[in-house]
Amino acid sequence: MSNFYFVAFNLNMREFNERIIDSKRLLENLERFSRLKVCAMVKAEAYGLGMEYIIPFVEDKVEYFGVANVAEAIKVRHLAPNSKILVCGKCYDPSFCLAYDIEYQVGSVKEAMFAQKNGKVHLKIDSGMNRLGFCRQSEMLEAIDILREKGVDITGVYTHFSTLDCDEEYFSFQLANFRRMLSALPKGLRPLVHIGGSYAIDKDIPEAQMIRIGKGLYNGVMKVHSRLIQVRKVKKGARVGYANGFIAPKDMRIGIVPIGYADGMDRGLANNYDCLVGGHKCRICGNVCMDMFMLDLTDVKAKEGDEVEVMYNEAVMAEAIGTSPYEITTNFLPMRGVTKVK
């Protein structure tokens, strides 16, 4: 019974829901950053695309892989045994980093005190994002002294620009702060200088030797497709979905799609977003359910089994609900279905 259940489940999901990874687009995106060394950010399962589908295509083309925590770093180590890996979030146990040859950030005196001999660290500079990192030269220099006394290798120094696409003045402020901190580094200390995010490639920052990229790498790489599992007619005035989320203004045809909020479909898309069926825009009607949603097919020739392009452009879906494309792709991480790489 148990084996039958799992076989049936897998067949059902393979029939309907697909996450499609465009490897050609991935490599084209990466090429745009080729004038600098690249740290490919693969945290959160490569922004929802899946580490195992991304790392093999770029492993020999990037300098580092970047992650948020040690658990993610260990997974990358298994997928890419010879690659350099950087934990950009807080490292709670440096012993794991030593065991797996993983580099990690230090952004405070306290973190420097926890570092272990023979470890490899990158100094994180808070140039104005107010998230992690050193704000003052004196604190950074104290941490450097501690790290050197412990026999820790300082291999990098970096910052993150928070307004590259929306506030040029604040970017300039952050860049000035970063340069001020770089100027205080002791003579003889020459760590790798790197910056993020992706839009920084268009800025004149001669100090930068490497760029960390996420959005710029994954833009347009993933699509989500499903199929109509039923097409039905509803009369004018009929209620569609939970809580009277849609009331038919006329006699209509609606289609049922087997992806819901448990798979990554934001409930804010209700009555607010168009999927594509046969290249035609079809509006979601009614509230998104846990496992499915409904589409208006009234003006479209469509039948049960036809393909539905659910997420064909993450930016378009993000605009519909006022969020970031990052959130769209990571939301689809738990989607029940299969991933195909083309």
C-alpha positions in Angstrom: 0.0 0.0 0.0 2.8 2.4 0.9 4.7 1.8 -2.4 1.5 2.2 -4.4 0.7 5.5 -2.7 4.1 7.1 -3.5 4.0 5.8 -7.1 0.5 7.2 -7.6 1.4 10.5 -6.1 4.5 11.0 -8.3 2.6 10.0 -11.5 -0.2 12.5 -10.6 2.3 15.4 -10.0 4.3 14.6 -13.1 1.1 14.8 -15.2 0.2 18.3 -14.0 2.8 20.6 -12.4 6.2 21.6 -13.7 9.0 23.9 -12.7 11.0 24.6 -15.8 14.6 25.8 -15.6 16.1 27.5 -18.7 19.8 26.7 -18.6 20.6 28.7 -21.7 19.1 31.8 -20.1 21.0 31.1 -16.9 24.3 31.1 -18.7 23.4 34.2 -20.7 22.7 36.0 -17.5 26.0 34.9 -16.0 27.9 36.1 -19.0 26.8 39.7 -18.3 29.0 39.7 -15.2 32.1 38.2 -16.7 34.3 41.3 -16.3 34.5 40.5 -12.6 34.9 37.4 -10.5 31.4 36.1 -9.5 30.0 34.8 -6.3 26.7 33.0 -7.3 24.2 33.3 -4.5 22.5 30.0 -4.1 20.8 30.6 -0.8 17.2 29.5 -0.3 17.7 26.7 -2.8 19.0 29.1 -5.5 16.2 31.6 -4.9 13.6 28.8 -5.2 15.0 27.2 -8.4 16.8 24.4 -6.7 20.5 24.2 -5.9 20.9 20.9 -7.7 19.6 22.3 -11.0 21.8 25.5 -10.9 25.2 24.5 -9.5 26.2 22.0 -12.2 25.8 24.6 -14.9 27.8 27.3 -13.3 30.3 25.5 -11.0 33.2 25.9 -13.4 32.3 29.5 -14.2 32.1 31.2 -10.8 34.7 32.0 -8.1 32.4 31.3 -5.1 28.9 30.1 -4.1 27.2 32.2 -1.5 24.7 31.0 1.0 22.9 32.2 4.1 23.9 29.5 6.7 26.1 26.6 7.4 23.5 24.0 6.5 23.1 25.4 3.1 26.9 25.5 2.7 27.2 21.8 3.5 24.7 21.0 0.8 26.7 23.1 -1.7 29.8 21.3 -0.6 28.2 17.9 -1.5 27.1 19.3 -4.9 30.3 21.1 -5.6 33.2 19.4 -3.8 35.9 21.7 -5.1 34.2 25.0 -5.0 34.7 27.9 -2.7 31.7 28.6 -0.5 30.9 31.7 1.6 28.3 31.9 4.4 27.0 35.4 4.2 24.7 35.1 7.3 25.7 34.4 10.9 27.9 31.4 11.5 27.0 29.9 14.8 29.5 27.1 14.8 32.8 27.7 12.9 33.9 24.1 13.5 31.5 23.0 10.8 33.1 25.5 8.4 36.6 24.1 9.2 35.4 20.6 8.7 33.9 21.3 5.3 36.4 24.0 4.1 33.7 26.7 4.2 34.4 30.5 4.5 32.2 32.7 6.6 31.5 36.3 7.4 32.7 38.1 10.5 31.0 41.4 11.2 31.6 42.1 14.9 34.2 41.8 17.6 32.1 39.1 19.2 32.1 37.1 16.0 35.8 37.5 15.7 36.3 36.1 19.2 34.3 32.9 18.2 36.4 32.3 15.1 38.7 29.3 15.1 42.3 28.9 14.1 42.9 28.1 10.4 39.4 29.3 9.6 38.8 31.5 6.5 36.7 34.6 7.1 35.4 37.6 5.1 35.0 41.0 6.9 31.4 42.2 6.5 31.1 46.0 6.3 27.8 47.7 7.1 28.0 50.6 4.7 24.4 51.7 5.4 22.0 48.8 5.1 22.0 48.3 8.9 21.7 44.6 8.8 25.1 42.9 9.5 28.7 44.1 9.6 31.2 46.6 11.0 30.1 50.3 11.1 33.2 51.8 12.7 36.8 51.5 11.7 37.9 51.0 15.3 35.6 48.0 15.8 36.8 46.4 12.5 40.5 46.9 13.4 40.0 45.4 16.9 38.4 42.3 15.2 41.3 42.1 12.7 43.8 42.0 15.6 41.8 39.2 17.3 41.5 37.2 14.1 45.3 37.5 13.4 46.2 36.5 17.0 43.9 33.4 16.5 45.6 32.4 13.3 42.5 33.1 11.2 42.9 33.8 7.5 41.1 37.0 6.4 40.4 36.2 2.8 37.7 38.7 1.9 36.0 42.0 2.7 32.7 43.0 1.4 29.5 45.1 1.6 26.0 45.0 0.2 24.3 48.0 -1.5 20.6 48.2 -0.7 19.3 50.8 -3.1 21.1 50.2 -6.4 17.9 50.3 -8.4 16.0 53.0 -6.6 18.2 55.6 -4.8 21.5 56.7 -6.5 22.2 59.2 -3.7 22.1 56.6 -1.0 24.2 54.2 -3.1 26.9 57.0 -3.3 26.6 57.3 0.5 27.2 53.6 1.0 30.0 53.5 -1.5 31.8 56.3 0.4 31.3 54.5 3.7 32.7 51.3 2.2 35.7 53.1 0.8 36.3 54.7 4.2 36.4 51.3 5.8 38.7 49.8 3.1 41.1 52.7 3.6 41.5 51.7 7.3 42.7 48.1 6.5 46.2 47.4 7.9 49.0 47.6 5.4 49.9 44.1 4.1 46.3 42.9 4.4 45.0 42.4 0.9 41.7 40.5 1.1 39.4 39.9 -1.9 37.1 42.9 -2.2 33.6 42.1 -3.3 30.2 43.8 -3.6 26.5 43.0 -4.1 23.9 43.1 -5.5 23.5 42.5 -9.2 23.0 46.1 -10.3 26.4 47.0 -9.0 27.9 45.6 -12.3 26.7 48.9 -13.9 28.6 51.0 -11.4 32.1 52.3 -11.5 33.7 50.7 -8.5 37.3 49.9 -9.4 38.1 48.5 -5.9 35.7 45.6 -6.5 37.3 42.3 -7.6 34.2 40.2 -7.3 30.4 40.7 -7.5 27.8 38.6 -5.6 24.7 38.0 -7.8 21.3 36.7 -7.2 18.5 38.4 -9.1 20.8 39.1 -12.0 21.6 35.4 -12.4 18.1 34.0 -12.1 16.1 36.7 -14.0 13.7 34.9 -16.3 15.3 31.5 -15.7 12.3 29.7 -14.1 8.8 29.2 -15.3 5.9 27.3 -13.7 3.4 25.4 -15.9 0.4 23.3 -15.1 -2.7 21.9 -16.9 -6.4 22.3 -16.8 -7.8 19.5 -14.8 -11.4 20.5 -15.5 -13.4 23.0 -17.6 -16.9 23.8 -16.5 -19.7 26.3 -17.2 -21.2 28.5 -14.5 -24.3 30.7 -14.7 -24.4 34.5 -14.1 -24.5 35.1 -10.3 -22.7 31.8 -9.5 -20.1 32.0 -6.6 -16.7 30.7 -7.5 -14.3 29.5 -4.8 -14.1 30.3 -1.1 -15.9 33.2 0.7 -17.7 34.4 -2.4 -14.4 35.5 -3.8 -15.8 35.8 -7.3 -19.4 36.2 -8.4 -19.9 35.5 -12.1 -21.1 38.7 -13.9 -22.4 36.6 -16.8 -22.6 33.0 -18.0 -19.0 31.8 -18.1 -16.5 29.0 -18.6 -13.9 28.5 -15.9 -10.9 26.2 -15.7 -9.5 24.5 -12.7 -5.7 24.5 -12.2 -4.1 22.2 -9.6 -1.7 24.6 -8.0 -2.5 26.5 -4.8 -1.0 28.6 -2.0 0.6 25.4 -0.6 2.6 25.4 -3.8 3.6 29.0 -3.9 0.6 30.8 -5.4 0.1 34.0 -3.4 -3.5 34.5 -2.3 -3.1 38.2 -3.4 -3.3 37.0 -7.0 -7.0 36.4 -6.6 -8.9 38.3 -9.3 -5.6 40.2 -10.0 -3.4 38.1 -12.3 -3.5 36.6 -15.7 -2.2 33.2 -16.6 -1.6 32.2 -20.2 -3.6 29.4 -21.9 -2.7 28.9 -25.5 -1.0 32.3 -25.4 -4.1 34.0 -24.2 -4.4 35.9 -21.0 -6.9 34.3 -18.6 -7.7 36.1 -15.3 -7.7 34.2 -12.0 -11.3 34.3 -10.6 -12.0 33.7 -7.0 -9.7 33.1 -4.0 -6.6 30.9 -4.5 -7.2 27.6 -2.7 -4.6 25.5 -0.9 -4.3 23.1 -3.9 -5.9 24.8 -6.9 -7.3 28.0 -8.4 -9.8 28.9 -11.1 -9.4 30.8 -14.4 -11.8 32.6 -16.6 -11.8 30.8 -19.9 -15.0 32.4 -21.3 -13.3 33.9 -24.3 -10.7 31.2 -24.9 -10.9 27.9 -26.7 -9.5 25.5 -24.0 -10.2 22.0 -22.9 -9.2 19.7 -20.1 -5.5 18.8 -20.3 -4.4 22.0 -22.0 -1.2 23.6 -20.7 -1.4 26.7 -18.4 1.6 29.0 -18.1 1.1 29.9 -14.4 4.3 31.9 -13.8 5.8 32.9 -17.1 7.6 36.0 -15.8 8.3 36.5 -12.1 8.4 40.3 -12.5 4.9 40.3 -13.9 3.6 38.2 -11.1 5.5 40.3 -8.5 4.0 43.5 -9.9 0.5 42.1 -9.5 0.8 41.8 -5.7 3.4 44.5 -5.1 6.4 42.4 -4.1 9.8 41.4 -5.3 10.5 38.8 -8.0 12.7 37.1 -5.4 9.6 36.4 -3.3 7.8 34.9 -6.3 10.5 32.4 -7.1 11.2 31.4 -3.5 7.5 31.0 -2.9 7.4 28.2 -5.5 10.1 26.2 -3.7 7.6 23.8 -2.1 5.6 23.3 -5.3 4.3 19.7 -5.7 5.4 18.6 -9.1 8.6 18.0 -11.0 11.5 20.2 -12.2 12.7 20.0 -15.8 15.9 21.6 -17.1 16.1 22.5 -20.7 
